[in-house]
Amino acid sequence: MAKSIRASVSKRNRATLRKNFFGPIVDARTERLHAKLQELADKPRPEAPEKSKREQAEVEAGRCIAHHSRI
């Protein structure tokens, strides 16, 4: 198991490292992820594939191909 930090100096050093060293790295990663997600969100959505005539007829009749089973 990991050892806990009780000494205030150790806690302060860890907080300083987290803020000054790891903070910019995490912020840069967050920016990259945000840019990637924003790019995906800005793209136009792909068109839905056209349904076959059989599927359209079954949808109009109120039946579904995937969940239709014989009793």
Summary of the structure (lengths in Angstrom):
residues: 71
radius of gyration: 27.6
end to end distance: 58.0
largest distance: 73.5
contacts: 102
relative contact order: 0.06
helix: 62%
strand: 0%
